Amino acid sequence: MNVYCKIRTLVKSVSAAFAAGVVAGLLVASGTAAEPAAPIPASSWVQR
């Protein structure tokens, strides 16, 4: 049962990270479409 709980937690975290990545990708894509002349990429702005 302990191993099963660990696997469930791992799957939950992976799916949550995947969903967050998809949402972030959509936000970056829509932001790029809204501001095509922005000189600084969103990734470098976040890293500051």
C-alpha positions as CSV (number, residue, x, y, z in Angstrom):
1,M,0.0,0.0,0.0
2,N,2.9,2.4,0.8
3,V,4.4,1.9,-2.7
4,Y,1.0,2.4,-4.3
5,C,0.6,5.7,-2.4
6,K,4.1,6.8,-3.5
7,I,3.2,6.0,-7.2
8,R,-0.1,7.9,-6.9
9,T,1.7,10.9,-5.4
10,L,4.3,10.8,-8.2
11,V,1.7,10.6,-10.9
12,K,-0.2,13.5,-9.3
13,S,2.9,15.7,-9.2
14,V,3.9,14.9,-12.8
15,S,0.4,15.6,-14.1
16,A,0.3,18.8,-12.1
17,A,3.7,19.9,-13.5
18,F,2.5,19.0,-17.0
19,A,-0.7,21.1,-16.6
20,A,1.3,24.0,-15.2
21,G,3.7,23.8,-18.2
22,V,0.8,23.8,-20.6
23,V,-0.8,26.8,-18.9
24,A,2.5,28.7,-18.9
25,G,3.1,27.8,-22.5
26,L,-0.4,29.1,-23.5
27,L,0.2,32.3,-21.5
28,V,3.6,32.9,-23.1
29,A,2.1,32.2,-26.5
30,S,-0.8,34.6,-26.0
31,G,1.6,37.2,-24.5
32,T,3.9,36.9,-27.5
33,A,0.9,37.3,-29.9
34,A,-0.4,40.3,-28.0
35,E,3.1,42.0,-27.9
36,P,5.0,40.9,-31.0
37,A,7.5,43.8,-30.6
38,A,8.6,42.9,-27.1
39,P,12.4,42.8,-27.2
40,I,12.9,40.7,-24.0
41,P,11.7,37.0,-24.0
42,A,9.4,36.1,-21.2
43,S,11.8,33.4,-19.9
44,S,14.7,35.8,-19.4
45,W,12.3,38.3,-17.7
46,V,11.2,35.6,-15.3
47,Q,14.8,34.5,-14.5
48,R,15.7,38.0,-13.2
